[in-house]
Amino acid sequence: MMRSVLTAMIALVLASAALAQAPSLPTPAQEAASMRGYGDSEKTCQEWTDACVTCQRSHAGEPVCSNIGIACQPKAISCTKRIEEKK
């Protein structure tokens, strides 16, 4: 009996240590902040994407973004359409 309790305790400690070292995934709020942050820093970009979420500027200049797809693996954020400069 004592041996099985000790084995269970060791297994619990090892499982806790493994979970503590697991990398954390970004929350949906962090993902959105990153996409919105890109729009804030790239003022000439009209549309941008990370291959999962697509954002574009509204007429008011605020970003409007789509929802992330199921099991999508985001890539680096890139601008897909820039505002044309007037000549």
C-alpha positions as a Markdown table, in Angstrom:
| # | Residue | x | y | z |
|---|---|---|---|---|
| 1 | Met | 0.0 | 0.0 | 0.0 |
| 2 | Met | 2.7 | 2.5 | 1.0 |
| 3 | Arg | 4.6 | 1.6 | -2.2 |
| 4 | Ser | 1.6 | 2.5 | -4.5 |
| 5 | Val | 1.1 | 5.8 | -2.6 |
| 6 | Leu | 4.8 | 6.6 | -3.1 |
| 7 | Thr | 4.6 | 5.7 | -6.8 |
| 8 | Ala | 1.5 | 7.8 | -7.3 |
| 9 | Met | 3.2 | 10.8 | -5.6 |
| 10 | Ile | 6.3 | 10.5 | -7.8 |
| 11 | Ala | 4.1 | 10.3 | -10.9 |
| 12 | Leu | 2.2 | 13.4 | -9.8 |
| 13 | Val | 5.4 | 15.4 | -9.2 |
| 14 | Leu | 6.8 | 14.4 | -12.6 |
| 15 | Ala | 3.6 | 15.3 | -14.4 |
| 16 | Ser | 3.5 | 18.7 | -12.6 |
| 17 | Ala | 7.1 | 19.4 | -13.6 |
| 18 | Ala | 6.3 | 18.5 | -17.3 |
| 19 | Leu | 3.3 | 20.8 | -17.3 |
| 20 | Ala | 5.3 | 23.7 | -15.8 |
| 21 | Gln | 7.9 | 23.4 | -18.6 |
| 22 | Ala | 5.3 | 23.3 | -21.5 |
| 23 | Pro | 5.3 | 26.4 | -23.7 |
| 24 | Ser | 2.2 | 28.5 | -23.3 |
| 25 | Leu | 0.2 | 29.3 | -26.4 |
| 26 | Pro | -0.9 | 32.9 | -27.0 |
| 27 | Thr | -4.4 | 33.7 | -25.9 |
| 28 | Pro | -6.9 | 35.0 | -28.5 |
| 29 | Ala | -6.6 | 38.4 | -27.0 |
| 30 | Gln | -2.8 | 38.3 | -27.4 |
| 31 | Glu | -3.3 | 37.2 | -31.0 |
| 32 | Ala | -5.7 | 40.1 | -31.7 |
| 33 | Ala | -3.4 | 42.6 | -30.0 |
| 34 | Ser | -0.5 | 41.5 | -32.2 |
| 35 | Met | -2.5 | 41.9 | -35.4 |
| 36 | Arg | -3.9 | 45.2 | -34.3 |
| 37 | Gly | -0.5 | 46.3 | -33.1 |
| 38 | Tyr | 0.8 | 45.6 | -36.6 |
| 39 | Gly | -1.8 | 48.0 | -38.1 |
| 40 | Asp | -0.9 | 50.6 | -35.5 |
| 41 | Ser | 2.8 | 50.5 | -36.4 |
| 42 | Glu | 2.3 | 50.2 | -40.2 |
| 43 | Lys | 0.2 | 53.3 | -41.0 |
| 44 | Thr | 0.4 | 52.9 | -44.8 |
| 45 | Cys | -0.8 | 49.2 | -44.7 |
| 46 | Gln | -4.5 | 48.9 | -45.7 |
| 47 | Glu | -4.8 | 45.1 | -45.3 |
| 48 | Trp | -2.6 | 42.6 | -43.5 |
| 49 | Thr | -2.7 | 38.9 | -42.6 |
| 50 | Asp | -0.9 | 36.2 | -40.7 |
| 51 | Ala | -2.4 | 33.5 | -43.0 |
| 52 | Cys | -5.1 | 32.8 | -40.3 |
| 53 | Val | -6.6 | 36.2 | -39.5 |
| 54 | Thr | -7.0 | 39.0 | -42.0 |
| 55 | Cys | -7.4 | 42.7 | -41.0 |
| 56 | Gln | -8.2 | 45.8 | -42.9 |
| 57 | Arg | -8.7 | 49.4 | -42.0 |
| 58 | Ser | -12.2 | 50.7 | -41.8 |
| 59 | His | -13.1 | 54.2 | -43.2 |
| 60 | Ala | -12.4 | 55.5 | -39.7 |
| 61 | Gly | -8.9 | 54.0 | -39.7 |
| 62 | Glu | -9.5 | 51.4 | -37.1 |
| 63 | Pro | -8.6 | 47.7 | -37.8 |
| 64 | Val | -11.4 | 45.3 | -38.5 |
| 65 | Cys | -10.2 | 41.7 | -38.3 |
| 66 | Ser | -11.7 | 38.3 | -39.2 |
| 67 | Asn | -11.9 | 35.4 | -36.7 |
| 68 | Ile | -9.1 | 32.7 | -36.7 |
| 69 | Gly | -9.9 | 29.5 | -38.4 |
| 70 | Ile | -9.9 | 26.1 | -36.7 |
| 71 | Ala | -6.5 | 24.6 | -36.3 |
| 72 | Cys | -4.8 | 27.4 | -38.2 |
| 73 | Gln | -1.1 | 27.9 | -37.8 |
| 74 | Pro | -0.3 | 31.6 | -37.9 |
| 75 | Lys | 2.7 | 32.8 | -39.9 |
| 76 | Ala | 4.6 | 36.1 | -39.8 |
| 77 | Ile | 2.3 | 39.1 | -40.3 |
| 78 | Ser | 2.6 | 40.7 | -43.7 |
| 79 | Cys | 1.0 | 43.6 | -45.5 |
| 80 | Thr | -1.1 | 42.6 | -48.5 |
| 81 | Lys | -2.3 | 46.0 | -49.6 |
| 82 | Arg | -0.8 | 49.4 | -49.0 |
| 83 | Ile | -2.4 | 52.8 | -49.3 |
| 84 | Glu | -1.4 | 54.4 | -52.6 |
| 85 | Glu | 0.5 | 57.6 | -52.2 |
| 86 | Lys | -0.8 | 60.6 | -54.1 |
| 87 | Lys | 1.6 | 62.0 | -56.7 |
